[in-house]
Every structure is written in structure tokens, then in C-alpha cells.
């Protein structure tokens, strides 16, 4: 049986796979700093901010007794620490909030919107992201992402790669795991999904981390589909252009 007939829904990693978080944030913070007259090494801040991403989620996992903490709150906690460490002074509460909301204003890769629109013709499409619901909803509105619904780690109280996220997505969609394809630019994400029975699609984003990119230049697993971009993914799944 072909993937076209087996798979009913595609769920997507978002940060790095659908949107270019690094370039978007650097540009957003640079414009904001110019308007506010705040000078900082915004590239250094963005890279350090992203580096805090996995450790902050691991802290949530280590302390389930504290309850689930959404990504917006983790981003803000990391920012509060980083502005002190990097000597960025004079920021008000509103300033810090606006900087944190930069994660809601990320821009898509050039193939994302048109590619997703093609895929949407044949499949249910949704993010399956560690971003919280508000973040993903605002980002979709800003970037024009044509999701059918928003699936977030917040809905399951677990961050990827916890099994609850992947299996929870299939459950909410009313599908068996093998009827859902996880699409990501990160091999570890796909490995976790594949281990739970989901189909897998790899799309390389070799400039995600700019000069700091150290992995995920190519597929490193036996994924169901390996695509150059979302156009190629749509072609391979039988979603032709036009």
C-alpha cells in the first residue's frame, strides 16, 4: 500500500523545519533595538537563547511536580537571565515582553507556505511543535501558515520527544500512528516518531543554525520520505502544483 493511501495527516516540526527562527529573530531584535536605541549583540543573544531551549525543557521533565510550563514562559525565563549575563541594560517589563513575542513573529522558509498549501489539498496538516498554542497560532497568522488545526506540546503536557506528544497527536486526529507522518528537519525528532509507529518525512534545512549548524545536514535514518523542500515533499506525496 502506498504512502498516499496510508497517510491521512502530516504533522510538522515548526522551529527550523517550517520557519527560519534564527534569521527572523536576529532581524526582529535588530529592528527593535534600533527603534528603542538599545545596542546589543543580537546575534549572540539569539544563539544563546536557542541554546537554552533543550535544557529548559529538560528542567520541566525533571520536575513534573511543578506542572507543565509552556514555551513562552521558558523563553522569558531564559531571556531574563541572558540580558543580565550579556550586560543588556535598561529594559522595561514591556521591552522584555516584546522581545519574547519575537518568537511569535517568525518568518517561513521560502517554500513553506506554498508547499503546505499543496499538501493541504490531500492531507490534514498541523504543526506538532513544542511551541505553546498561543505562540503557534500567532505565528501562523503572522507567517500565513495554512494549518487545519494547531497541535502543541501544551495540549499533552509533554515536550517532544516524549511519546505522549506523537501518540497524542494521532489520538486527537482520530488516526492510528501509522496514518500520521511526522515531517521534520531534525533526525532525532523523526527517530522518536518512527519508534512509535508514525511515518516519517525528512526535509533538510542546512542553514537553520547559520554558521553554528553542526548536524541535520542530511537524512540519517531510514525515513519514509527524504525531500529537498516542501515542494519536493508534495511531489513525492502526489500533491501536484497548479
PyMOL commands that set and color helices and strands:
alter all, ss='L'
color gray80, all
select helices_A, chain A and resi 3-6+21-36+42-62+64-66+71-85+93-104+112-120+133-143+153-156+163-173+177-179+187-195+210-212+230-236
alter helices_A, ss='H'
color red, helices_A
select strands_A, chain A and resi 9-12+124-129+149-152+180-184+199-203+225-227
alter strands_A, ss='S'
color yellow, strands_A
deselect
rebuild
show_as cartoon
